[in-house]
Amino acid sequence: MQTDQPKKSDQRNPLRIGLVGCGRVAEFGYLPAFGQATAVKLAGVADVNQSRCKGIAAGVPAHESIRDLISAGGLDALVISTPTRFHLADARCAAEAGLPALVEKPPGLNVGEASALQALNPSPWIAFNRRFEPGIAALKEALPRDARLHLQLELHYRRDSWKSFDMQDDVLLDLGPHLIDLARWLTDSEILWARALSLNERRAEFELRLERGHATISCSNNRPHYERVEVKDVLGHVSGSYRRGGLLSGIVARLQANRENPLVSSLVAQLEAFGRAVRGMPGGSPLAKTADGLAVMSAIHAVRRSAVQGGAECSLQILHQTN
């Protein structure tokens, strides 16, 4: 993971970022992350619900729309954290204004929207924040670079406890992008085909065949928060693992009402990486590009096709991947 320290000039003149969308991800993730991140600052927010803006971002200039936020000026970049169906339109507004943008996952509702996002100039980045989770980043560093791997990935949470204001995505579109992206990123390889094992509004189980191995993925939005990544070699030996959450962790979280949300640490690192990318600073970074978003959405499309076809193996149909 990129660990370069910001230059003193960056600390004196932090990158001014506008946040579009003041939902739960903003409240529990981005706003506290902005308070901790270096070399970036929250310069303004936009949301149709102005009382939300004032309630969770007091003292920050608030606007009713992304266009109003951009028109007010004083921005170097944007973070787009609106509901999925608005991602493409909001990213277009940013591109038309010449502003770099970080778009929350998923990049769009489907492959077509992900492809349209990739065609924007400037091309945005995609917020696959699990790449910035320290435990997962350490796991990637420890994995062999030339071996075939078998991954088991899980991500679960209770949507009812999150109390989303506007969530219309099924679980495959909500949680699936994180896990599909991790399968590609951890193995440094592309997905060849997908096969659905079980798919409904609240639970998804599927398999991915990768150039360097195989992944079994499970996610749901009606179980306590739990995240697991386990990697095995071809002999079945565990090469590395990561776990977070579970029943005990959930009980502790309820007892500690002021406990920081697990999202924050990864979003701090992601915001700092976004700032460095916008400034054009050299050095490797796990920040995802639109090509990564397109690959993920192509995999989701393949899983849906497989479910319709009774669990058949469905190859990915990626329109183009030049970014």
Residue pairs with C-beta under 8 A, 6 or more apart in sequence:
1 132
1 134
1 137
1 269
1 286
2 273
2 276
2 283
2 284
2 285
2 286
4 276
4 281
4 283
6 38
6 39
6 272
6 275
6 276
7 39
10 38
10 39
10 275
10 279
11 38
11 39
14 38
14 39
14 40
14 41
14 275
15 39
15 40
15 41
15 76
15 77
15 275
15 278
15 279
16 41
16 43
16 74
16 75
16 76
16 77
17 34
17 40
17 41
17 42
17 43
17 75
17 76
17 77
17 78
17 79
17 271
17 274
17 275
18 42
18 43
18 44
18 45
18 46
18 69
18 70
18 75
18 77
18 78
18 79
19 26
19 30
19 31
19 34
19 42
19 44
19 45
19 46
19 57
19 78
19 79
19 81
20 45
20 46
20 47
20 66
20 69
20 78
20 79
20 80
20 81
20 82
20 90
21 46
21 47
21 80
21 81
21 82
21 83
21 104
22 45
22 46
22 47
22 49
22 52
22 53
22 56
22 57
23 47
23 52
23 81
23 82
23 83
23 164
23 165
23 166
24 162
24 163
24 164
24 165
25 81
25 104
25 263
26 45
26 56
26 57
26 81
27 56
28 261
28 263
28 264
29 261
29 263
29 264
29 267
30 79
30 81
30 267
30 271
31 42
31 56
31 57
32 260
32 261
32 264
33 263
33 264
33 267
33 268
33 270
33 271
34 40
34 41
34 42
34 271
36 264
36 268
37 268
37 271
37 272
37 275
38 272
39 272
39 275
39 276
40 271
40 272
40 274
40 275
42 57
42 60
43 60
43 61
43 74
43 75
43 76
44 60
44 61
44 62
44 63
44 69
44 72
44 74
44 75
45 53
45 57
45 60
45 61
45 62
45 63
45 69
46 53
46 62
46 63
46 64
46 65
46 66
46 68
46 69
47 53
47 62
47 64
48 64
48 65
49 165
50 62
50 64
52 165
53 60
53 62
54 62
61 72
63 69
63 72
66 78
66 80
66 90
66 93
66 94
67 93
69 75
69 78
70 78
70 93
70 94
70 97
70 99
75 99
76 99
76 100
76 278
77 99
77 100
77 101
77 102
77 274
77 275
77 278
78 90
78 94
78 99
78 100
78 101
78 102
79 101
79 102
79 104
79 127
79 271
79 274
80 87
80 90
80 91
80 94
80 101
80 102
80 103
80 104
80 124
81 104
81 127
82 90
82 104
83 166
83 167
83 168
84 106
84 108
84 109
84 168
84 169
84 173
85 109
85 168
87 103
87 104
87 106
87 107
87 108
87 113
87 117
88 108
88 113
88 116
88 117
90 101
90 103
91 101
91 103
91 117
91 120
91 124
92 120
94 100
94 101
94 124
95 101
95 120
95 121
95 122
95 124
98 122
99 122
100 122
100 124
100 125
100 277
100 278
101 122
101 124
101 125
102 124
102 125
102 126
102 127
102 270
102 271
102 274
103 117
103 124
103 125
103 126
103 127
103 293
104 127
105 126
105 127
105 128
105 129
105 177
105 178
105 181
105 293
105 296
106 114
106 169
106 173
106 177
106 293
106 296
106 297
106 300
107 113
107 114
107 117
107 126
107 290
107 293
107 294
107 296
107 297
108 114
108 116
108 117
108 293
108 297
109 173
110 297
110 301
111 294
111 297
111 298
111 301
111 317
111 318
111 319
112 319
113 297
114 290
114 293
114 294
114 296
114 297
114 298
115 294
115 319
115 320
117 123
117 124
117 290
117 293
117 294
118 290
118 291
118 293
118 294
118 320
118 321
118 322
118 323
120 290
123 289
123 290
123 323
124 290
125 274
125 277
125 287
125 288
125 289
125 290
126 288
126 289
126 290
126 292
126 293
127 270
127 288
128 177
128 178
128 181
128 182
128 185
128 288
128 292
128 296
129 178
129 263
129 266
129 267
129 270
130 136
130 178
130 181
130 182
130 266
131 137
131 181
131 182
131 185
131 266
131 270
131 286
131 287
131 288
132 265
132 266
132 267
132 269
132 270
132 273
132 286
133 242
133 244
133 265
133 266
134 265
134 266
134 269
135 242
135 244
136 182
136 186
136 229
136 242
137 286
139 186
139 229
139 231
139 240
139 241
139 242
140 185
140 186
142 239
142 240
143 149
143 186
143 187
143 231
143 239
143 240
144 233
144 239
145 188
147 212
147 233
147 234
147 239
148 212
148 213
148 233
148 234
149 186
149 187
149 212
149 213
149 214
149 231
149 232
149 233
149 239
150 213
150 214
150 215
150 216
150 231
150 232
150 233
150 234
150 236
151 182
151 183
151 186
151 187
151 213
151 214
151 215
151 216
151 229
151 230
151 231
151 232
152 215
152 216
152 217
152 228
152 229
152 230
152 232
153 179
153 182
153 183
153 215
153 216
153 217
153 218
153 228
153 229
153 230
154 179
154 217
154 218
154 219
154 226
154 227
154 228
154 229
155 175
155 178
155 179
155 219
155 226
155 227
156 175
156 218
156 219
156 220
156 221
156 223
156 224
156 225
156 226
156 227
156 245
157 175
157 221
157 223
157 224
157 225
157 226
158 221
158 222
158 223
158 224
158 225
159 167
159 174
159 221
159 222
160 222
167 174
170 200
170 201
170 202
170 204
171 201
171 202
171 203
171 204
171 219
171 220
171 221
172 199
172 204
172 219
172 300
172 303
172 304
173 300
174 219
174 221
175 204
175 219
175 220
175 221
176 204
176 217
176 219
176 300
176 303
177 293
177 296
177 297
177 300
179 215
179 217
179 219
180 191
180 208
180 217
180 296
180 299
180 300
181 288
181 292
181 296
182 229
183 191
183 208
183 210
183 215
183 217
184 190
184 191
184 210
184 292
184 295
184 296
185 286
185 288
185 292
186 229
186 231
187 210
187 211
187 212
187 213
187 215
188 212
189 210
189 211
189 212
189 213
190 210
190 211
190 295
190 316
191 208
191 209
191 210
191 295
191 298
191 299
191 302
191 316
192 209
192 210
192 211
192 315
192 316
193 208
193 209
193 302
193 313
193 314
193 315
193 316
194 206
194 207
194 208
194 209
194 299
194 302
194 303
194 306
194 313
194 314
194 316
195 206
195 207
195 209
195 303
195 306
195 311
195 312
195 313
195 314
196 204
196 205
196 206
196 303
196 304
196 306
196 307
196 311
197 205
197 206
197 207
197 311
198 204
198 205
198 206
199 205
199 206
199 303
199 304
199 307
202 220
202 221
202 222
203 218
203 219
203 220
203 221
203 222
204 217
204 218
204 219
204 220
204 303
205 216
205 217
205 218
206 216
206 217
206 303
206 306
207 214
207 215
207 216
207 217
208 214
208 215
208 217
208 299
209 313
224 245
224 246
224 247
224 250
225 245
225 246
225 249
225 250
225 262
226 243
226 244
226 245
226 246
227 242
227 243
227 244
227 245
228 241
228 242
228 243
228 244
229 241
229 242
229 243
230 238
230 240
230 241
230 242
231 238
231 239
231 240
231 241
232 238
232 239
233 239
244 262
245 262
252 259
253 259
270 287
273 285
273 286
273 287
274 287
276 283
276 285
277 285
277 287
289 323
290 323
291 321
291 322
291 323
294 318
294 319
294 320
294 321
294 323
295 316
295 318
295 321
298 316
298 317
298 318
299 316
301 316
301 317
302 314
302 315
302 316
302 317
303 314
305 314
306 312
306 313
306 314
